[in-house]
Every structure is written in structure tokens, then in C-alpha cells.
């Protein structure tokens, strides 16, 4: 987000990824580029919170922004991103270099595919009853509301918006191939939790209800779905802060989560940001141990 002045007032201006972003980013040096990436929204919305991501999120730049030395930046990028134009050149490429431009253009192609696929999925969701049950309806509207099936919620734990948000992130990690590590099955697992059996709209009701099932063969071959697994790219690695925001939103939707807070279980569930904190602590300890050995 940036600021613009209009008639003495400061207004927020949202920067969204577009076809001109690769050339704009590659015209900057490394550190200026990183700062701009932190201001650039990845999806075609400007909303803050779980529904949106900044370009810096997928490169994990929230971790390296505080690094003081060039060597620390290079070490981090080389450890996490694929070689050259497949990932590293987006950050380490010189200003006005073809390597930087090709890297971001490749990313842009993947994001275009993501938006087309997500649009199709959004059209699918429109066929189902995604409206929340409304309380305190006026008596004269009760019959009408029942006829359009607003009394059947999408899920006791999530909403259609949650489903769409996780499906979009699932597309992201499948189409944007910039990371050295394989994608954890948790991305798919979270999407499966967010997109359960869909309650159909009365107008187009039929017997077969689509569900999201994890069957991708390109996932990490580890059988663990624990958030403490450090061998693959977990949602905590990219969107930890977003998960924390999503936790608050989910608690507002499902008040029962406040009555029984989860604190010590090892079950990995996207409503609970505490797993990201545990995972970060464990993964850092593993890195320190590896360096000592």
C-alpha cells in the first residue's frame, strides 16, 4: 500500500501485480526491489488479511528484510529458491538485467494461469448455496429465506470464502515453481478441510456434490502432515501472519472455537496459528544443529 495526496488528504493507494510489474521491479536494485515487492499485492484485490498476499510473501522476504548484509541475503535466496531464472534471479538479478526480467515474466505467466483457473472455480461456487444463515430475520421474510435455502450453511467450520481463499493458495504453490523444496501436502490438506461437501442451491440441486480431495503426485513424498515437518514447503513458511489473521476471522465465525482453545495437540489444522510458532522454533533448532555438525 502506498500514500497519495489529494486536496490535502492522504489516501491509501494499492499496488497490484500487472503485466508491467516485471520491468518496473527489474529497473530497481536488489534492496529497492525487495521493498517494492513488499508493497505489491499478488491478487487482483487490495484487501488486507488472509484473502490477499503480497509478492514478498511467496519469496519469504519478510524473513530477509531484516538482514543487514548482502551475503545474508544471497545465502538465504540460494538456500530457498531455484537457480537462476527459475527463482533466484528475481531477487539477485542486477537492475535492468535480462535474468531478472525473464524470472518475473515466468512468474507472471504462472499467475495468469492461476487467475484463469480460479475464475472457473469461482463460477462453480456460484452454483451452490454459500450464504450464511442470517439471524433475527423479519417474520415476513422467513418463508422466502427458507425457499432460497439460506438456512443451510456451507460448513460448520468454514465458509465459501475460506474455501476459495485456500483453493487459490493451493493453485499458487502448484503453479509458481520457484522453491527448491517440494510442497507439503498440508496445502492440499488445508484446502480439503476448507472445501467440504457443498450444500447446493435449490435452483440447481442434484445428487452429485463435488469435493476437494488430495491426489496430487507432485507433493512431498513425506507421509507426515505435521506442521512441525521442516522437509517441505509448508503454509507456515509463506503465510504465517496470514494464518494468524485467518484464525481471528474463523473464531468470529465459529464461536465454539473460543470455548475449547487448542494449545498442546499435534494435530495440524489451519485454524490454529500456534503450529507455525512451534514449527518455526523446531526448524531453527534443526538448522543450528546442522551447522554445528
N, C-alpha and C positions, 0 to 999 in steps of 0.2 A: 504494500500500500504506500502511496506517496501523497504529498500535500500540494494543492494548488490554491491560489488566492483569487477570489472573485469578489469585487466590491468590498474589499477589506476583510472578507471572511475566509477562513482556511477550510477547504473542503478536501475530503479524502478522495484520492484517485487510485483506482485499482488497475494494476498492470497484469494483463493476461497473455499467456503464451499465444503467439500467432506466427504466420509464415515469415515475418520479418525478424523474429527473435534471434535466429541463429547468427545473422550478420551483425545485429546490434550487440549481442553478447561477445562475439569474437572480435569486435573492434576494441574491446577493453582488455586491460592486463588481468592477470590471474585474480588478484585480490579485489579489484573493482568488479570483475565478472562474478565472483562469489557473492559480493554484496548485492548486485543486481538480481542474481538468481534467487536470493532470499526474499526479494520483493515481487517476484514473478509468480502469479497463480498458474497452476498447471492446467486446471479445467476451466471451462468457459463460464465460470461463475466467480463472483467476488466475495462470497460469504466466507467468514472466518469459521473455524471449528472443524469438526470431523469430516464434513462433506467436501471440503476443499483441501488441496495440497499445494505447497509451494515447490518450485523447481528444485530448490535446495534440499527438500526433504528426500527425494529419491536418490540424491548423491550423498546423503547423510552429512551435509555441510554444517548442520547445527553442531556437529561434533568438532569439526576442524576450524570453525570460525575463531575459536579462542587460541589457536596455536600461534605462537609468536614467530616461529622461524619458517623459512621456505622449505627447509629439509623435512620438518614435521609434516607439512602439507604434502610434499611429494611422497613421503613414506606412507602416509595414510591412503592416498589415492592409489598408489601402486599395490597396496595390500588388498584393497576392496574392489577396485574397478578393473574391467578387462583392458587388455593392451590397446594402445593407440587409438584409432578412430572408433573402436568398439566401446570406448568408455573414458579412458584416461585423458585423451586429447581434449575432451570437453572442458576439463579443468586446467590441465597443464599445457595445453596448446598455446603458442605465442599469440599475441594480438595480431589480427589480420592474417593468421595462418590458415592454409587450406585444411590442415589436420583438424583444427578446431571447428571450422565451418562444416566439414563433412560429418564430424561426430554429432553435432547438433541437428544437422539436416536428417541424419539417420534417426535420431530421436524423434524429430518432427513427423517423419513418416509413420513411426510406430504409434504416435499419439493420434494421428489421423485415423488409423485403423481402429484404435480404441474408441474414439468418438462415434464412428460409424456403427460398430458393434453394440456400444452402449445405447445408442439411439434405438436400435432394433429391440433391445431388451426393454427399454422404457415403453415402447409401443406394446410389448407383451404384457407388461404390468398394468397397462390401462384397461386390459380385458378383465381384470379382476377387481374385487371389492377391497380397496386399500384404505377406505375411510375409517377413522377411529370412531368408536362408539361415543356418541355425544350425550352428555348428562344434562339433566334439567331441561329437556326439550318441552316446548309448549304442548299442551294436551292435543290441540288441533292438528299438530304436525306428527303425532306419534304414529298413526296408521301409515302415513306417507313415508315416513322414515323406515318403517318395517318393510314396506313394499320394495324399497330400493336396497334393502339388506345392509343397512349401516350398523345393525346390531351384531354382526359377525366380524370380529376383529381379525386382522391378518395373522396375528400370532400373540400369545400371552407374554412373550419376551421381547419381540421386535416389531418394527413397522415396515411398510413397503419402502420407506425412505432408507431405513437401515439396510434392507436387502439390496437396494440399488447402489448404495454407497459402498458396501463390501464387494458387490459384483464388479463395480468399476475399478476398485483397487486390485481385485483378482485379475482383471484384464490387464491392468498396468504391469504387474510383476510378470505376466506371461508374455507380453508384447515388447516391453522395454528391457532388452537383454544387455545390460551394462555391467552387471555384477559378476564377480568371479565365483561366488558361492551359489549353489543351487537354491531354488526357492523352497522354503519349508512347506510342508503340507498344511500347516496352520492357516495359510492364506485361503486355501480351499476349504479347510475345516470351518473357519470363521464364516465364510460365505454360505456354506451349507447350513450353519446354525441360523444365519440371518434370513435365509430364503427357504423356510419350511413349506409344508403343504399350503398352497394358496387357496383362500376362500374365494370362489368365483362370484362374479356379478350375476344377478338373476337373469339379466338380458341374454348373456351368452353362456349359461350354465351347461356343463356337460360332464361326463363321468371321469374322464382322464384329467388329473391335476398334475401339472409339471412341478418337479422339484429339482433342486441343485444337488448333484452328487459328485464326490471327488473321485475321478477316474483318470486323471492326467498322468501319463507315464514319464513326463519330464520333471516331476517333482523330486525332491531329495529322496534318496533311497533309504534314509533312516526311517525306522518304524516309530520313532518317538514323536509324539505330538506335544511334548512338554515345552513350555515357554522357556525352560532352563537349558534347552539344547542350543549349543553355540555353533554347531557344524553347518548350519544352513541359514539362509536369509529369512528372518522371522519378522512379522509385523512390528514387533518392538524395536527392530533395528531402524525402521524408516519412519514410523508414525507413532512413536511412544507418546508424545504430547497430545496427539490427536486421540489416541485411545483414552487418555485421561479425560479429555473433554467429552468423549462419547460415553464414558462411564457416568458422568453427571447427567447427560441427556437421558440415558437409559433409566437411571434411578428416578428421574422425574416422571417417566412413562410408566415404570413398574414400581410402585411404592413398596412392594413386598421385599425388594432388594435392600431396603433400609432396615427392615426388621431383622434380617439374618445376614449381616455382612460377612463376606468370605475373607478370611485372613491367613489361614495356615494350610489350606488344601493345596495339593499339587496339580489339581485339575485345571487345565488351560482353557479359559473362557474369555471371550472378548469383552465382556462387561467389566472385567477386573484389571485395572492398570497396575496393581501391585505385582503382577507377574513380571512386568517389564523391569521393575526395580530389582526384583530378585535375579532376573536373568542378567541384567547389566552387571550386578555385583559378582556373579559367578563367572561370567565371561572375562571380566577384567582380571579376576584372580587367576584364571587359566592362562591368560596372556603373560602375566607376571611370572608365573611358574615356568612357562615355556622359555622365557627369556633367561631365567636363572639357570636352566638346564642347558 
